[in-house]
């Protein structure tokens, strides 16, 4: 039976599309929660350099929202907008990571010099 599945697989594409839609909604809710909770924490801590991280997660949530819109209208524009928001969001997260790691390297170099 495994060879029959490998030679002629049958996928229920309608159900896979529905599963993809539900997973996108779940990703949207999780990314929104991460963005809001990290925003609250970083505002209380008063660290402005790390505020790029919640902005990045918010842009990832916008990308997921664009995918929800693309599910309903099958537009290329919404899909491209989703990809663009995802890339910019990941850039913000990578930039915040760079800021934090470069600061630590500068502190270590200053300690060695002193």
C-alpha positions as CSV (number, residue, x, y, z in Angstrom):
1,X,0.0,0.0,0.0
2,X,2.9,2.4,0.6
3,X,4.1,1.9,-2.9
4,X,0.7,2.7,-4.3
5,X,0.7,5.9,-2.3
6,X,4.1,6.9,-3.7
7,X,3.3,6.0,-7.3
8,X,-0.1,7.8,-7.5
9,X,-0.7,10.0,-4.5
10,X,-4.1,11.5,-4.0
11,X,-4.2,14.8,-2.2
12,X,-7.4,16.5,-1.3
13,X,-6.4,20.0,-2.3
14,X,-9.5,21.6,-1.0
15,X,-8.8,20.3,2.5
16,X,-5.1,21.3,2.2
17,X,-6.2,24.8,1.3
18,X,-8.5,25.0,4.3
19,X,-5.7,23.7,6.5
20,X,-3.4,26.4,5.1
21,X,-6.1,29.0,5.8
22,X,-6.5,27.9,9.5
23,X,-2.7,27.7,10.0
24,X,-2.4,31.3,8.6
25,X,-5.1,32.4,11.1
26,X,-3.2,30.7,13.9
27,X,0.1,32.3,12.8
28,X,-1.6,35.7,12.7
29,X,-2.9,35.4,16.2
30,X,0.4,34.1,17.6
31,X,2.5,36.8,15.8
32,X,0.0,39.5,17.0
33,X,0.3,38.2,20.6
34,X,4.2,38.3,20.4
35,X,4.2,41.8,18.9
36,X,1.9,43.2,21.6
37,X,3.5,41.5,24.6
38,X,7.0,42.3,23.5
39,X,6.0,45.9,22.8
40,X,4.6,46.2,26.4
41,X,7.7,44.7,27.9
42,X,10.2,46.8,25.9
43,X,8.3,50.1,26.5
44,X,8.4,49.4,30.3
45,X,12.1,48.5,30.1
46,X,12.8,51.7,28.2
47,X,15.1,50.2,25.6
48,X,14.4,52.0,22.3
49,X,16.9,50.0,20.2
50,X,14.9,46.8,20.7
51,X,11.6,48.3,19.7
52,X,12.5,47.2,16.1
53,X,11.7,43.6,17.2
54,X,7.9,44.2,17.9
55,X,7.7,46.2,14.7
56,X,9.2,43.2,12.9
57,X,6.7,40.9,14.4
58,X,3.9,43.3,13.6
59,X,5.0,43.3,10.0
60,X,5.1,39.5,10.0
61,X,1.5,39.6,11.3
62,X,0.6,42.0,8.5
63,X,2.1,39.5,6.0
64,X,-0.1,36.8,7.4
65,X,-3.1,39.1,7.1
66,X,-2.3,39.7,3.5
67,X,-2.2,35.9,3.0
68,X,-5.7,35.7,4.4
69,X,-6.8,38.3,1.9
70,X,-5.0,36.4,-0.9
71,X,-6.9,33.3,0.1
72,X,-10.2,35.0,-0.6
73,X,-9.4,37.1,-3.7
74,X,-6.5,35.1,-5.3
75,X,-4.8,38.4,-6.2
76,X,-1.2,38.5,-7.1
77,X,-0.9,42.0,-5.5
78,X,-1.8,40.8,-2.0
79,X,0.6,37.8,-2.3
80,X,3.4,40.1,-3.4
81,X,2.5,42.6,-0.6
82,X,2.6,39.7,1.9
83,X,6.1,38.7,0.7
84,X,7.3,42.3,0.9
85,X,6.0,42.7,4.4
86,X,7.6,39.5,5.5
87,X,11.0,40.5,4.1
88,X,10.8,43.9,5.7
89,X,9.7,42.4,9.1
90,X,12.6,39.9,9.0
91,X,14.9,42.8,8.2
92,X,13.8,44.7,11.3
93,X,14.3,41.7,13.5
94,X,17.8,41.1,12.0
95,X,18.7,44.8,12.4
96,X,17.6,44.7,16.0
97,X,19.8,41.6,16.5
98,X,22.7,43.4,14.9
99,X,22.3,46.4,17.2
100,X,22.3,44.3,20.3
101,X,25.2,42.1,19.3
102,X,27.3,45.0,18.1
103,X,26.7,46.8,21.4
104,X,28.0,43.8,23.3
105,X,31.1,43.6,21.1
106,X,31.8,47.3,21.7
107,X,31.4,46.8,25.5
108,X,33.8,43.8,25.5
109,X,36.4,45.8,23.5
110,X,36.0,48.7,25.9
111,X,36.6,46.3,28.9
112,X,39.7,44.9,27.3
113,X,41.1,48.3,26.7
114,X,40.6,49.4,30.3
